Amino acid sequence: MSVAPVPVATDFAGLARLREAAQGNDPKVLREAARQFEALFTQMLMKSMRAVSFGDDLTGEQGGFYKDMLDQQMAVHLSSGKGLGLAEVMIRQLQGANGVTDGATAAGAAADIADMATSALGGRKPPQQLFSALSAPGSRPADWRPETPEQFVKDLLPHAQKAAGELGVSPRMLIAQAALETGWGRHPIRHPDGTPSYNLFGIKAGAGWDGARVRSMTTEYEGGAALRQREEFRAYPSIEASFEDYVRLLKTQPRYAEALRKGQDEERWARGLQAAGYATDPLYADKLSALAQSPALNAVPAASATLSA
């Protein structure tokens, strides 16, 4: 099934249509989204150039209206065909970073582009912050891709021990939970450009979160049925920051108080987390307990005391 051309997203209505197209899970929607974002960027660039005034505008407000219309049409024209090349660069970066081969992932990347464009039109972010997928090396946190469960444990252990000491829980269970949420670091939540969000515990970005965010597909359970949906998650600059926010969340949310009182008992801790509503998966506690007994975690103590050399 082919994707019907979507009107260029140079206004909010166009962006809404772009998101609707993304829901079709067709890989071709990524190219359409990138093309439209290039048109929007071109329009913004032309508007910025016109903002440099060298004197009074003799045409008045009506003249400004017609200039905006001209800029929009010019942006659409310049972005048609091969365009300026920005769309192709975005596609290569997103495909290379995320391994886009299926419709769902491509649609997710397209939705990210629509979100960036919405921010641009709404004036909520300066243009230079929109292009995380095209940013220079170093503008995002350094990549982190543990190759084995053992490497994953080694990287997280000092942070898990510190966090476990503050919470009074098992450091082994903290690493097991991070392993469950990220697939031992092989399937973590990533930014559109492929750099890590360091969200090790699957913490969502609610209305009270004012830090960085990243959108990702997730599985939630309703009435026992697994549903795939797109959510916003918190993003961090490092592994350490992820553990610190996890500790802060559990210590400040009253619903986790009972689980914390059982922290040194691994199985009761896992069931306490599930009872507090940490996850909707009905088997979350069982999976967490099973991972804690995996070979990669044999050397990690169940108590929150510091691991001896």
LODREN-148609 format. One record per residue: x, z, y of N, C-alpha, C in turn; residue in three letters. Coordinates in steps of 0.001 Angstrom, whole numbers, padded with zeros to 6 digits, always signed. Each point is the difference from the previous one (the first is absolute). Layout:
<nodes>
XZYXZYXZYALA;...
</nodes>
This chain:
<nodes>
+000857+000000-001203-000857+000000+001203+000880+000000+001235MET;-000249-000881+000914+000812-000097+001215-000581+000872+001091SER;+000872+000381+000937-000434+000832+001119-000449-000878+001140VAL;-001215+000233+000464-000491-000764+001141+000755+000415+001240ALA;+000387-000946+000835+000730+000352+001213-000773+001017+000832PRO;+000712+001014+000474-000602+001032+000827+000383-000266+001445VAL;-000952+000078+000938+000343-000216+001400+001168+000869+000410PRO;+000863-000530+000832+001195+000717+000394-000361+001335+000627VAL;+000699+001061-000439-000345+001363+000385+000566+000360+001361ALA;-000529-000612+001045+000460+000329+001347-000951+000969+000689THR;-000964+000556-000753-000871+001043+000527-000403+000903-001154ASP;-000719+001093+000289-000360+000960-001026-000941-000590-001041PHE;-000886-000891+000416-000919-000626-000951+000781-000842-001005ALA;+001022-000717+000496+000828-000796-000895+000742+000859-001005GLY;+000461+001186+000428+000691+000900-000907-000951+000541-001063LEU;-001242+000252+000359-000989+000465-000973-000228-001066-001070ALA;-000054-001261+000426-000175-001085-000972+001232-000123-000893ARG;+001172+000281+000570+001232-000083-000783+000001+001067-001097LEU;-000465+001210+000330-000061+001059-001010-001002-000353-001105ARG;-001119-000607+000380-000979-000412-001004+000608-001019-000950GLU;+000795-000908+000532+000654-001002-000843+001000+000661-000940ALA;+000679+001052+000480+000992+000685-000823-000632+000661-001211ALA;-001267+000393+000107-000666+000668-001101-000238-000921-001188GLN;+000178-001302+000206-000186-000951-001089+001134-000009-000996GLY;+001102+000734+000293+001135+000115-000916+000585-001349-000411ASN;+000054-000947+000929+000633-001283-000254+001385+000021+000636ASP;+001070-000320-000775+001350+000033+000566+000169-000863+001245PRO;-000835-001046+000147+000130-000890+001147-000375+000684+001309LYS;-000701+001136-000099-000432+000671+001224+001190+000542+000780VAL;+001120+000282-000684+001190+000507+000698+000536-001052+000967LEU;+000057-001242-000429+000482-001065+000878-000932-000174+001199ARG;-001310+000079-000237-000960-000136+001084+000172+001132+001014GLU;+000207+001223-000520+000162+001151+000883+001275-000118+000829ALA;+001095-000426-000645+001264-000146+000721-000105-001073+001079ALA;-000691-001099-000303-000183-001074+000990-000778+000521+001206ARG;-001033+000785-000263-000818+000504+001089+000757+001041+000830GLN;+000830+000788-000671+000781+000979+000748+000998-000711+000920PHE;+000558-001105-000471+000917-000775+000847-000727-000504+001239GLU;-001250-000441-000174-000774-000475+001148-000238+001128+000990ALA;-000314+001180-000519-000231+001142+000881+001278+000378+000742LEU;+001109+000017-000715+001275+000346+000630+000347-000997+001103PHE;-000238-001276-000277+000277-001028+001000-000856+000215+001243THR;-001267+000329-000211-000890+000261+001131+000491+001200+000809GLN;+000431+001064-000684+000515+001188+000687+001251-000330+000802MET;+000844-000845-000576+001225-000392+000678-000309-000763+001286LEU;-000938-000926-000094-000365-000777+001183-000640+000888+001069MET;-000806+000964-000446-000628+000914+000948+001047+000851+000706LYS;+001021+000433-000751+001076+000794+000596+000768-000809+001035SER;+000209-001277-000289+000700-000869+000950-000803-000148+001286MET;-001327-000133-000143-000838-000171+001187-000063+001289+000826ARG;+000259+001139-000680-000087+001285+000704+001097+000165+001041ALA;+001055-000803-000130+001071+000046+000995-000468-000782+001224VAL;-000479+000702+001005-000604-000644+001166+001019-000187+001109SER;-000040-001145+000635+000897-000297+001121-000783-000071+001312PHE;-001234+000490-000016-000805-000036+001212-001471+000112-000330GLY;-000859-000098+000969-001432+000111-000219-000525-001183-000799ASP;-000936+000282-000896-000651-001046-000779-001165-000557+000820ASP;+000142-001232+000499-000998-000588+000882-001288-000364-000724LEU;+000060-000016-001352-001192-000406-000751-000940+001166-000245THR;+000437+001236+000238-000865+001170-000153-000314+000316-001459GLY;-001032+000849-000224-000346+000448-001340-000440-001149-000894GLU;-000750-000947+000562-000459-001130-000799+001176-000815-000512GLN;+001026-000153+000830+001190-000722-000429+000689+000716-001138GLY;+000037+001355+000034+000593+000766-001087-000738-000196-001299GLY;-001336-000104+000093-000812-000209-001196+000360-001328-000667PHE;+000095-001057+000838+000324-001313-000558+001437-000047-000533TYR;+000902+000752+000614+001370+000062-000516+000029+000641-001377LYS;-000795+001059-000195-000062+000648-001307-000531-000955-001055ASP;-001029-000782+000377-000542-000979-000933+001050-001051-000349MET;+000758-000432+001010+001049-000989-000227+001083+000565-000910LEU;+000384+001243+000243+001024+000635-000832-000452+000076-001452ASP;-001280+000351-000205-000505+000117-001359+000032-001344-000708GLN;-000465-001040+000676-000001-001324-000609+001422-000506-000245GLN;+000904+000274+000931+001387-000404-000160+000643+000717-001179MET;-000318+001301-000170+000549+000779-001109-000461-000568-001336ALA;-001295-000357-000087-000525-000593-001224+000702-001317-000298VAL;+000200-000824+001036+000652-001296-000177+001449+000164-000453HIS;+000736+000930+000639+001411+000189-000339+000190+000558-001395LEU;-000994+000727-000497+000124+000623-001314-000555-000866-001120SER;-000573-001149+000333-000518-000895-001029+001151-000773-000628SER;-000262-000560-001177+001047-000733-000693+001138+000945-000397GLY;+001236-000375+000337+001148+000848-000310+000124+001165+000962LYS;-000668-000078+001150+000020+001095+000953+001386+000301+000522GLY;+000204+001247+000391+001284+000421+000546+000941+000533-001071LEU;-000494+000153-001222+000833+000502-001087-000177+001482-000283GLY;-000662+000717+000899-000175+001438-000201-000846+000289-001235LEU;-001046-000774-000218-000875+000230-001151+000777-000121-001305ALA;+000841-001030-000105+000766-000205-001231+000973+001152-000237GLU;+000605+000493+001067+000926+001129-000132-000743+001236-000500VAL;-001190+000271+000543-000792+001142-000435-000365-000121-001470MET;-000395-001192-000427-000381-000212-001403+001187+000259-000916ILE;+001176-000542+000353+001184+000202-000851+000366+001469-000079ARG;-000070+000709+001142+000352+001414+000017-000977+000823-000833GLN;-001292-000233+000160-000998+000772-000721+000023-000315-001490LEU;+000173-001265-000353+000064-000359-001405+001262+000531-000642GLN;+001100-000098+000726+001258+000499-000547-000004+001494-000154GLY;-000615+000697+000951+000020+001459-000027-000978+000557-001019ALA;-001168-000588-000108-001049+000556-000832-000199-000749-001314ASN;+000713-001096-000191-000185-000772-001208-001408-000546-000104GLY;-000485-000579+001057-001387-000452+000038-000197-001146-000984VAL;-000743+000279-001052-000314-001035-000978-001490-000023-000320THR;-000727+001037+000389-001424+000036-000318-000827+000106+001269ASP;-001290-000260-000166-000875-000018+001160-000167+001344+000661GLY;-000085+001077-000805-000231+001323+000575+001142+000419+000911ALA;+001239-000239-000451+001158+000382+000816+000091-000866+001238THR;-000239-001293-000158+000031-000899+001147-001076+000366+001003ALA;-001179+000343-000508-001095+000394+000885+000359+001271+000751ALA;+000693+000914-000679+000431+001221+000664+000965-000283+001127GLY;+000941-000930-000249+000942-000371+001049-000725-000666+001157ALA;-000995-000801-000318-000786-000654+001057-000749+001035+000831ALA;-000526+001023-000659-000706+001049+000731+000954+000755+000917ALA;+001246+000197-000457+001003+000646+000855+000245-000829+001258ASP;+000086-001316-000172+000209-000880+001148-001183+000118+000961ILE;-001204+000052-000548-001190+000139+000842+000036+001317+000773ALA;+000484+001050-000637+000094+001296+000678+001010-000069+001149ASP;+001139-000649-000229+000995-000129+001062-000578-000788+001173MET;-000755-001053-000336-000584-000809+001063-001046+000780+000781ALA;-000786+000829-000702-000994+000825+000676+000658+000958+000973THR;+001118+000591-000416+000734+000898+000878+000496-000729+001237SER;+000431-001244-000207+000500-000779+001131-001110-000294+000999ALA;-001159-000437-000516-001113-000324+000882-000532+001242+000706LEU;+000046+001146-000696-000502+001233+000582+000981+000678+000922GLY;+001214-000517+000064+000999+000563+000887+000517+001346-000447GLY;-000141+000312-001324+000411+001315-000458+001477+000064-000362ARG;+000643-001145-000174+001418-000006-000327+000691-001093+000804LYS;+001200+000252+000488+000728-001073+000672+000383-001069-001000PRO;+000034-001270+000419+000269-001091-000933+001252+000182-000828PRO;+001068+000618+000558+001245+000095-000753-000134+000904-001216GLN;-001080+000790-000100-000180+000879-001137-000895-000609-001071GLN;-000452-001216+000222-000936-000590-000944+000674-000626-001207LEU;+001269-000329+000115+000603-000854-001010+000902+000771-000951PHE;-000570+000963-000701+000791+000756-000970+000502-000918-001109SER;-000773-001036-000316+000416-000926-001043+001163-000870+000426ALA;+000265-000075+001304+001071-000859+000495+001098+000818+000669LEU;-000054+001329-000131+000919+000861+000738+001417-000137-000504SER;+000947+000306+000888+001415-000078-000347+000365+001124-000953ALA;+001054-000171-000825+000424+001062-000898+000269+001283+000770PRO;-000472+001116-000588+000240+001278+000639-001185+000498+000799GLY;-000970-000886+000318-001149+000439+000765-000983+000774-000874SER;+000104-000183-001309-000779+000771-000947+000953+000911-000780ARG;-000536+001019-000697+000866+000832-000829+000714-000830-001055PRO;+001182+000450-000383+000767-000699-001027-000816-000077-001287ALA;+000164-001069-000740-000768-000196-001212+000363+001049-001046ASP;-000929+000276-000869+000196+000968-001078-000731-000493-001224TRP;+000752-000362-001036-000576-000546-001219+000724+000606-001197ARG;-000382+001205-000437+000645+000603-001176-000210-000875-001225PRO;+001076-000259-000743-000072-000917-001132-000472+000663-001278GLU;+000143+001320-000093-000395+000712-001208-000710+001304+000377THR;-000787+000571-000926-000596+001313+000261+001058+001061+000293PRO;+001139-000106-000670+001078+000962+000220+000526-000073+001425GLU;+000135-001209+000532+000450-000160+001378-001055+000520+000969GLN;-001258-000233-000332-001104+000505+000813+000069+001518+000098PHE;+000208+000660-001147+000086+001460-000026+001206+000478+000807VAL;+001135-000648-000163+001227+000388+000713-000194-000088+001511LYS;-000666-001055+000471-000205-000193+001432-000952+001048+000581ASP;-000998+000405-000792-001021+000907+000510+000304+001476-000226LEU;+000876+000308-000950+000195+001385-000416+000299+000979+001135LEU;+000978-000254+000886+000265+000997+001046-001188+000223+000935PRO;-000751-001056+000263-001177+000134+000866-001118+000744-000730HIS;-000139-000271-001300-001030+000673-000790+000306+001486-000117ALA;+001259+000349-000169+000372+001416-000101-000305+000749+001296GLN;+000306-000619+001119-000274+000636+001287-001503+000173+000210LYS;-000759-001056-000281-001451+000064+000177-000625+001000-000966ALA;+000484+000032-001237-000532+000927-000999+000241+001443+000417ALA;+001171+000253+000606+000291+001341+000474-000953+000441+001095GLY;-000395-000934+000870-000920+000333+001088-001427+000206-000496GLU;-000361-000740-001053-001370+000071-000515-000159+001020-001126LEU;+001121+000346-000638-000079+000890-001142-000536-000688-001236GLY;+000390-001242-000194-000474-000771-001148+001199-000553-000769VAL;-000301-000709-001065+001042-000588-000834+000550-001278+000630SER;+001321-000084+000208+000563-001247+000529-000204-001166-000956PRO;-000078+000320-001291-000231-001063-000988-001367-000646+000227ARG;-000988+000820+000349-001327-000551+000223-000064-000846+001264MET;+000795+000352+001004+000009-000804+001225+000580-001387-000273LEU;+001085-000042-000769+000580-001307-000332-000943-000775-000910ILE;-000648+000701-000921-000951-000667-000885-001150-000602+000805ALA;-000455+000709+001013-001082-000526+000823+000450-001224+000783GLN;+001216+000036+000536+000539-001167+000707+000149-001177-000959ALA;+000406+000290-001243+000137-001062-001000-001359-000607-000325ALA;-001030+000843-000093-001350-000485-000290-000523-000869+001126LEU;+000250+000401+001239-000517-000728+001156+000744-001303+000267GLU;+001260-000084-000410+000819-001180+000329+000489-000779-001213THR;-000364+000433-001218+000507-000687-001179+001508+000136-000124GLY;+000497+001257+000157+001434+000270-000033+000745-000777+001084TRP;-000658-000219+001113+000645-000692+001112-000001-001506-000116GLY;-000586-000529-001064-000014-001462-000184-001173-000668+000704ARG;-001058+000753+000273-001192-000571+000639-000462+000876+001154HIS;+000889+000263+000953-000400+000831+001137-000788-000809+001023PRO;-000630+000695+000918-000676-000663+001110+001067-000530+000942ILE;-000078-001271+000353+000995-000625+000862-000651-000614+001235ARG;+000816-000160+001036-000450-000699+001202-000111-001495-000313HIS;-000683-000769+000849-000128-001446-000245+001332-000718-000157PRO;+001077+000529+000619+001299-000665-000137+000768+000477-001220ASP;-000619+000836-000836+000632+000433-001235+000791+001282+000100GLY;+000213+000526+001198+000750+001234+000138-000867+001186-000415THR;+000633+001090-000456-000773+001112-000558-000728+000825+001046PRO;-001157+000512-000383-000732+000926+000863+000393+001438-000319SER;+000695+000185-001110+000412+001326-000478-001188+000947-000177TYR;-001188-000561-000222-001161+000833-000306+000036+000278-001500ASN;+000615+001108-000376+000220+000321-001407-001196+000665-000657LEU;-000958+000490+000793-001091+000782-000563-001379-000611+000266PHE;-000041-001258+000419-001273-000690+000183-000897+000632+001041GLY;+000591+000542+001073-000794+000673+001021-000595-001023+000963ILE;-001306+000024+000160-000675-000956+000874+000148+000408+001469LYS;-000153-000969+000871+000099+000226+001443-001403+000125+000570ALA;-000476+001218+000136-001328+000226+000545-000011-000032+001515GLY;-001119+000397+000573-000158-000052+001450+000971+000938+000712ALA;+000408+001076-000662+000889+000956+000642+001468-000351-000078GLY;+000331-001080-000673+001412-000410-000163+000401-000911+001156TRP;+001036+000400+000760+000429-000816+001138+001368-000633-000222ASP;+000463-000002-001244+001282-000626-000310-000170-001442-000441GLY;+001053-000559-000573-000018-001385-000468-000962-000144-001180ALA;-000559-001190-000128-000963-000287-001061+000376-001286-000728ARG;-000505-000116-001213+000178-001228-000771-001248-000183-000861VAL;-000467-001225-000114-001188-000293-000797+000408-000471-001380ARG;-000750+000451-001008+000336-000368-001370-001243+000082-000877SER;+000017-000756-001094-001072+000089-000983+000184+001270-000826MET;-001112+000626-000377+000047+001206-000812-001206+000031-000921THR;+000085+000812-001036-001113+000154-000931-000652+001352+000223THR;-001286+000009+000275-000761+001227+000156-001100+000020-001062GLU;-000415+001204-000375-001014+000146-001049-001279+000567+000594TYR;-001095-000681-000262-001314+000445+000431-000946-000038-001195GLU;-000526+001160-000370-000888+000058-001151+000678-000432-001282GLY;+001311+000223-000079+000750-000379-001195+000475-001434-000020GLY;-000416-000793+000973+000396-001405+000051+001182-000185+000950ALA;+000970-000802-000430+001180-000273+000818-000295-001142+000962ALA;+000254+000227+001280-000260-000999+001027+001277-000279+000780LEU;+000333-001269+000154+001160-000392+000796-000444-000177+001444ARG;+000699+000656+000927-000348-000126+001407+001250+000149+000851GLN;-000133-000422+001237+001120+000006+000928-000101+001214+000910ARG;+001101+000771+000118-000007+001226+000776+001239+000055+000893GLU;-000052+000875+000998+001160+000255+000848+000710+001258-000490GLU;+001315-000096-000109+000805+001113-000466+001034+000385+001057PHE;+000468+001238-000085+001044+000451+000907+001327-000659-000370ARG;+000834-000240+000998+001319-000585-000221+001042+000919+000614ALA;+001146+000096-000663+001049+000917+000420+001345-000732+000118TYR;+000940+000587+000731+001317-000636+000138+000963+000320-001131PRO;-000344+000960-000874+000941+000411-001038-000711+000765-001111SER;+000722+000202-001110-000504+000821-001097-000234+001427+000486ILE;+000943+000513+000769-000108+001360+000514-001274+000201+000821GLU;-000300-000974+000863-001197+000100+000843-001268-000007-000842ALA;+000004-000743-001101-001161-000049-000882-000244+001367-000635SER;+001056+000628-000497-000140+001328-000595-000442+001030+001042PHE;+000545-000089+001199-000362+000951+001055-001481-000092+000349GLU;-000531-001222+000063-001411-000162+000326-000882+000468-001150ASP;+000453-000217-001223-000730+000473-001176-000117+001527+000021TYR;+001110+000680+000295-000007+001458+000097-000952+000458+001102VAL;+000085-000666+001149-000852+000352+001139-001483-000174-000353ARG;-000324-001073-000696-001388-000265-000380-000542+001103-000906LEU;+000763+000343-001032-000484+000987-000959-000068+001403+000589LEU;+000902+000309+000915+000014+001347+000569-001059+000191+001090LYS;-000443-001086+000603-000956+000119+001110-001440-000302-000405THR;-000211-000561-001193-001350-000301-000463-000496+001116-000917GLN;-001014+000760+000406-000486+001126-000801-000404-000372-001418PRO;-000432-001225-000217-000482-000362-001330+001094+000019-001064ARG;+001283+000007+000439+001092+000032-000968+000522+001420-000246TYR;-000601+000985+000642+000487+001380-000120-000036+000488-001446ALA;-001085-000299-000713-000119+000447-001385+001047-000659-000883GLU;+000252-001279+000209+001019-000699-000785+001377+000596+000257ALA;+000294+000350+001243+001300+000571+000334+000200+001355-000654LEU;-001069+000740-000183+000122+001300-000661+000373-000149-001471ARG;-000233-001196-000547+000324-000259-001407+001242-000878-000145LYS;+000763-000115+001099+001069-000981+000061+001064+000072-001067GLY;+000323+001189-000501+001064+000118-000993-000473-000365-001406GLN;-001284-000133-000202-000551-000448-001277-000319-001485+000139ASP;+000804-000832-000615-000094-001446+000216-001392-000562-000299GLU;-000566+000379-001134-001299-000562-000362-001097+000485+000948GLU;+000022+001264+000363-001020+000533+000909+000177-000575+001408ARG;+001256-000271+000384+000265-000645+001289-000615-001397+000037TRP;+000217-000753-001078-000537-001359-000064-001522+000013+000070ALA;-000626+000913-000737-001455+000063-000012-000528+000540+001333ARG;+000782+000862+000642-000395+000505+001305+000002-001096+001050GLY;+000995-000882-000061+000047-001132+000927-001216-000893-000173LEU;-000325-000289-001275-001141-000877-000255-001301+000664+000440GLN;-000134+001297-000271-001219+000712+000386-000164+000044+001517ALA;+001125-000012+000725-000042+000030+001460-000317-001367+000592ALA;-000063-001014-000844-000339-001342+000474+001176-000813+000485GLY;+001207+000309-000509+001166-000773+000448-000151-001471-000380TYR;-000547-000266-001176-000185-001380-000463-001367-000127-000656ALA;-000511-001236-000035-001312-000245-000606+000099-000369-001469THR;+001199-000268-000490+000206-000351-001404-000359+001210-000872ASP;-000986-000122-000900-000393+001141-000836+001088+000443-000973PRO;+000994-000850-000233+001105+000336-000900+001285+000330+000747LEU;-000110+000246+001310+001184+000227+000830+000835+001173-000516TYR;-000626+001123-000296+000734+001183-000461+000675-000260-001344ALA;-000681-000692-000904+000587-000305-001310+001208-000918+000142ASP;-000104-000998+000847+001114-000923+000211+001188+000724+000624LYS;-000284+000883+000943+001052+000739+000687+000743+000910-000975LEU;-000737+000706-000845+000607+000895-000985+000829-000778-001016SER;-000504-001161-000406+000736-000815-000969+001310-000506+000585ALA;-000036-000438+001262+001230-000484+000638+001025+001115+000149LEU;-000454+001222+000216+000924+001126+000170+000798+000264-001271ALA;-000513-000450-001129+000690+000197-001268+000813-001225-000434GLN;+000124-000987+000870+000732-001218-000333+001498+000275-000057SER;+000761-000773-000797+001438+000226-000155+000768+000019+001317PRO;-000398-000812+000958+000732-000079+001265-000050+001314+000772ALA;-000989+000855-000310-000165+001258+000728+000438+001222-000798LEU;+000663-000235-001129+000429+001116-000853+000923+000962+000723ASN;+000869-000512+000878+000995+000836+000660-000543+000721+001228ALA;-001235-000310+000384-000579+000613+001203-000753+001260-000411VAL;+000279+001134+000649-000628+001263-000400-001490+000055+000354PRO;-000731+000789-000757-001413+000194+000279-000204+000990+001120ALA;+000990+000883+000214-000110+000981+001074+000585-000571+001280ALA;-000327+000616+001131+000459-000513+001285+001386+000491+000378SER;+000706+000668-000933+001357+000437+000286+000933-001203+000057ALA;+001121+000131+000709+000955-001101+000155+000621-000353-001331THR;+000089-001296-000275+000586-000485-001254+001486+000328-000025LEU;+000472+000626-001050+001417+000360-000092+000829-001217-000302SER;+001261+000046+000422+000887-001140-000197+000381-000155-001457ALA;
</nodes>
